[in-house]
Structure formats: structure tokens, C-alpha cells
């Protein structure tokens, strides 16, 4: 009889323990990559310390740079741009294919063959402007996704002067790469942020992840210091493109780093920043860049016709004041801090 009661007691004890929900423990780490900062928050996993995980992540970053960084002379993309016999790896191949998709659905407003234009306007690694009106037509001959293709695992160019620049999508793609690694490790709740591009999975303490959207103030180099809005997401990616951090002024004219591949000139319109929510961060990054080229009205038209993307746009009105527009489906997901 005592044995029976003991078994019943133990069953009750185990059942009670099984019903008790201990609060999830989260770890975090941060560092530098791709010329910017990164930060990662994730639900702790037994036998994986933050130090070990950070070391593994930074190995992935190093491999990523050797594939897609224009600031690495020996990277695959740098060698391809120099027309050397470089074989695309899986990173290069996937970002190329993603770029072709973004270019197609945006009508060419996103195009990674803008490399010669980016260099000519002084936004490349050399940061030396050589653009002139007389050079524009010859430069435009190198622009167009129809001039490049992957054939039997190799990049084929219609002209050796074509150069690729994937900076407008690679950072978002790097977020996806790290998220895949976390998924492989079985980490169910996390937020990965690289240079402001974000992807989140699950929740933290039962709540959606909260992402701050910076106010587009010129020369603002401190993310999170002056927020325009807060967006709550889960199982989605978010990327923001703007013309308020990377630009230069020459003879009183402001030149944005975002180049319009259809005209050859830096994008110039009233749209100050575009934040896009998508299933993956590479797509969000590419679409955000395309919106900055399109401008406010064309972006809203595009977004209304492509409901797989949600957006938060900040633009200036006729009086030079900030105004915003966001996708109707984001109602209840966004909190604006107020527009001056």
C-alpha cells in the first residue's frame, strides 16, 4: 500500500512540475561586420554559450564577406567584376537570383548591375566621383539585369565592363543566412539585426518583437536615438532604406547613395525612408531600395498591388514637414511617436 501511495505521489509531483512554466531565458551578443554593427538576441539553448555562438556567427560573416563584399579584393564578386575566373558560391548564386526577382517585380527600379554608376558617383570602395554628363550614355550601356546571367554555375556578362554591386540586398541576405543557422540549431525565438536590417522569429516573454524606426534626420549615425515609430513583428523580416545617412553635398546639391538604374542619376524625390516587412530580409532589403528609387507615389502604387509586402514610408510634404504612410494591414502593429 505504501508503494502504491508513493507512486501516486511521484506521478502527481512530476505532473505538477510539468505544468509549471519557467520563464524563458534570453542571451545576447553583438559586434561588427560589413562596416556596421550587429546585435543578436535569442532564447538560451543548453550547451551553447553566447561566446561559442558568437564565434560561429563571425565565421559565417567572414565567409560571407569573401563571397559578396566589394571591400575585399579577393572576394568572389570583386574577382567577377575584374573578369577573373571566379566560380560563384552558394551565397553569390542565391543573392544573384533574389536580385533578379526583385528587379523583375519592381520593373527594373532595383538592379545590381549599377556597379559602374555607383563607382562613377563616388559611392563605391574608392569613394571618388568621376561621373560627368558626357559619360552617362556610355555608363548606361553596362546597366541592366538582362545583360547578366548564370549559366552552368558561372556568371556570364554581355560586356566585360559590367560590374555588380549587391550592397542594397547583401546585408539583408546576411541576416537570413544567420537566421538559417539559428534554425538549424533549433533555436525557436530570436532576433537578428545587422546594420538596422532585422529578422525575428517567435516571441520574447510572450510578446512580439518591437523594432524602432529612426526619424530620417540628415547625418543621423546613432540608430534608436530619435524614433519615428515602433513596429511589432514575429516570423517576419524588416529592412529600412533611406537617403539621410549616405550622401554628399557638392555645390549645394545633395546626392543620395541610392542610384536610379533607369536614369543613371542618384534618386531624388520626397521619400525620405522606406521600411519594408517581408518573409525574408533579402527581399525586404531589395524592395526598400527600389521604393527609394521609385519615390512616394509609385511606391504606394506598387505596395497596393503587392500585398506580400507591408511598408512604412516617411516623406516630406510641400512645406518640408514629415508625413507618413503605412500599409492598411499594419493597423495595430505600429505605434507612431508623432510627426512634427
Secondary structure by P-SEA (a helix, b strand, c coil): caaaaaaaaaaaaaaaaaaccccbbbbbbbbbcccbbbbbbbcccccccaaaaaaaaaaaaaaaaacccccccccaaaaaaacccccccaaaaaaaaaaaaaaaaacccccccaaaaaaaaccccccccccccccccccccccccccccccccbbbbccccbbbbccccaaaaaaaaaaaaaaaacccccccccccccccccccccccbbbbbcccccccccccccccbbbbbccbbbbbbbccccccccccbbbbccccccccccccccccbbbbbcccaaaaaaaaaaaaaaccaaaaaaaaacccccbbbbbccccccccccccccccccccccccc
